[in-house]
Structures are given as C-alpha cells and as structure tokens.
Amino acid sequence: MSIELEKNLLTDSTLKPPVEFSNQQTEYQRLMMAYYSAMREVQTKFEILNDELNMRYARNPIEFIKVRLKKSQSILDKLNRYGLDRTLDNLKHINDIAGVRIVCTYLDDIYEIANMFVSQDDITLIQIKDYIKKPKENGYRSLHLTIEIPVYFSDSKRRVRVEVQIRTIAMDFWASLEHDMKYKNNVKIPIELKDELKKCAEIIASTDVQMQKIKNELDKVLKSTDRGDQV
C-alpha cells in the first residue's frame, strides 16, 4: 500500500486566508489545521485497518491512500456554488474541505473497509452517497462517506468533518480522466469524448464485477485445496 500526500497541504495556498477572512486570520489558520489533523487521523485509521487485515488474513484490501486539503480559492468557489455568504461560519456547510481517498482492489473491499471504519466509536457518520449502486449521470462511481472525527489540541477538542471516497483502482483511473476533462474550463470538450468516457465507465463497472466474481471463485478453490491438504 502506498500513501500519497498532495503537495502544498499546509502552505500559503491553504493557510493564508482569503481577503474576506483577513481579519480572522488566526481563526482561519486554526480551522485549516483542524481539517488537516482530522484528515491525517482518518488516514491513520485506514492504514491500521489495512495492516490488521494483512496480519489476520494475509491480504491488503487497500492499494493506496490519497489525502487532500482544499485551497482557499476552492473553498470560496464552493461557497459561491452553494449560494452562501463568504463567512468563516459558513465553512461548516462544506463537507469536503478535508478529503481522503481510499483505493481498493475489489468491489467487496470497498464496503468491508467502509463498514469497519464507520463502526469505530469515535467516528460519527453524517452521510453516505453510494455512487457505485447509483452512478452519476456521467458514469462516475465511488462510495462517499461524510464523517466527523474528534481532533484534540493542547487547549481544546474540535469535531471536524472529512469526506472519504472509497473506490476501486479502475474507478479511480476513470475519475482521474473525468476530472481532467471537467476542469478544462478554457476548452470546449467535444460531446463525442464525453460519450466515449461514459461508455468506458460502463465497461470498467462490468470489469470490476467480473473480477470480483473471479476472485470469489478463486477463494473457493483455494479453500477447497487447503481442506484437501489437511486430510
């Protein structure tokens, strides 16, 4: 399993408040630090789960983990999309300022890992969006969890929201290309390319299902062989 920390997590792009919050610089920086800390705690929880499953069952369901902290301009853009005033208090309405992406090998791993994670007693599940069972119109698939986790500082405790996205390698590969296409604001993307990308989403989804079936059958064969060796 690899861990990827996006660059510029706690630099000017994330810690320097926008003009609207310039008179609340200390509060803004403390808030960003809280999001950063919550994100790292969530990351650690998934690492531990992965290590435990490796120890108990000799398998690593998580292929890699990526973390992301929204930059100040992205936060302002989201407030605008939500039709909210640019105030520090309104940041509570944005669930994905801190984001953690978990990439698994198989479909079943997504739900197994998610259930283990939200069962932990310091995790509060706020919302589930299952874009695997109900994909977005463009073909996007992923399991989204909005959670709250306590973050402890020297003088206080704060409950912080984090968005967790859990998907397969194939889904993540598709989402990367879709992201590139979506955020090319200065380029008009031909509808034919969007249609092709949606077709790829269907192919990938079918492949994920088939790979899960093959794995399940392989597990049965291996278990049967183990029982035969023990006779």
N, C-alpha and C positions, 0 to 999 in steps of 0.2 A: 504494500500500500504506500502511495506517495501522498505527501501533504504539500499543497501549493498555497503559499501566502501571496496574494496580489501585492504588487509594489505600491508604495505611497499610502500605506494604511494610516499611519499617524504622522503625516507631514502637513504642510500648508494646505494641501488640497482637501484635507479632511478636518484639520484642527482650526484653520483660520475661518472665523465666522464670516458670512456674507454681510454686506453693508447693513441689511435690515437688522442684524443681531449684533452690530458693532458695540452697542452699549451694554451688551450682555456676554462679552467675550469669555469671561471666566466660566459662566454657567454653560455656555455652548461647548466649551472645551471639556468640561466635566461630563457633559452629556455624551459627547463623542467618545470619551474614554470609557464610559459605562457601556456603550454599544460595542466598542472594541473588546472589552473584557468579557462581555456576555458571549460574543462570537467565539472567543478563544475557549471559553468554558464548554460551549456546545461542541466545538471541535474535539476537545479532550475527551468528552463523554463518548463520542463515536469511536475515537481511537481505542479507548478501553474496551468497548463492546467488541470491536474487531479483534483485539488481542485475546479477549476471553474466548471467543468462538474459535479462534485458531488453537488455543490451548486445549479446549474441550473436545473439539471435533475436527481439528486439523484442516480448517477451512477459513479463508478470509473473504467474507462477502463484500467488503468494501475495497474497491480498486484504488480510488484516490478521493481526497477531500480538497475542496477549494473554498476559500473564505474571501469575503468582500465587504468593505465598508463604503457606503455611499459618500461621494464627494458633495461639497456644499451646493454646487450648482445643480447637481442631480436632485438634491433634496428640494431646492426651490422649484425646480421644474415639476416635481411631483405635487407639491402644494398647489401650483397653478392648475395642474390637470384635475385635481380634486376640488378646485374652486374654493380653496381655503386661504385665509389671510396669512401673510408671511410672518408668523409669530413663533416664538420658541415653544409655546404651549401646544401649538398645532402639530408639532413633530410627533406627538403621541398617536396621531392618526395614520402615520406611515409605518407599516409593519416590516418593511424590508430595508431599513437603514443598515442593519447588520444582517448579512446573508451568509449562509453556509450551504454548500452544495456537496451532496454525498453521491458518488457514482459507484454503482454496484454492477456485478456481472450479470445476474439473473433477475427476472421479474419477481420471483418469490422473495428474494433477498430484500427488495425494497420494503415490502410490508412487514417482514420479520424484523428488520432493523428498526423501522418506524415504531412498531409496537413495543419493542424493548426500550426504546428511547423515551417515549411518552409515558411509559409505566413508572419511570423513576419519580420518586415522591417530591423532588424539588422542581419538577417540570410541570408547568400549567399549560395545557393545550387550549389555545384560543380558537383556532380554526383549521379545518382541513379542506384542501381543494385537490380533488383527485382527477388530474388531467390525463391519467392513464386509462381509467374506465370511461371517462367522458372527455376526450381530447378537445382542444380548442379548434375553432373553425379552420385554422391554417395547418392543423395537423400536430401541433405542439403537444407533447406528452411529458408528464412529470408529476410526482406527488409533492404537494406543497403543504408544509405544516407551519402555522404561525404559533409560536410558543412564547412563554415568559419564563425567565430564569432569574433567580436572585444573584446579584453581584454585591460582594462585600468590600467596602473600603475601610480605611482606618477609622473613620468617624461616622459611617452611615451604611445603610443597606438600601439598594435600589432594585426593583424588579424591572427587567428590561426585555423588550420583545426582540425576537430573532426570527427571520424566515429561513426555514430549512427546506431545501429542494432535494428530493431523492429520485434518482433515475438510473437507467442502465447506461452502459457505455455507448450503445447505439443511439439512444435518445439524446445523450449529451453531444455526440458528434453532430447529429441533426440540428440541435438547438444552437450550436456554435455558428453554423452556416446561416440559420434563420436570423440570428442576432445580427450578423454582418449585413444581411440583406435589409433588415428592418431599420437599422440606424444609419444607412447611407442616405442621409437627409437631402444631399445635394444631387442625388442621382435618381432618375425615374427608372424603377425596376420593371422590366417587361413582364406582363401578366403571364406570359408563357413560362418564365423562370419560376414564378410563384406556384404555378400549377405543377411544374415538374417537382418542385420541392415538396409539395403536398403529397404527390404520388410516392415520393421517397419515404415520407413519414409512414404511409400505409405499408410499404414493403418492410421497413425497419420494424414496425409493430408486429407484423406477421413473423418475421425472423426471430424476434425476441420470444414470441410464444413457442415457436418450433424448437428453439434452443433450450427453453425450459423443459419441454416435453422430452427431448433427448437426454438432458441431464437427469430427469426423474427416472427414466428407463435405465440409464447407466447406473444410478444409485441402487436400483433393484438388482441389477446383475451383480454388482459388487457385493451387496449384502448376501445374495444367494451363494456367491463364491466363498465368502467368509464362513458361512454356516457349513458349507461342504468341507472346508479345510478343518473345521473343528470336530467333524465326525470321526 
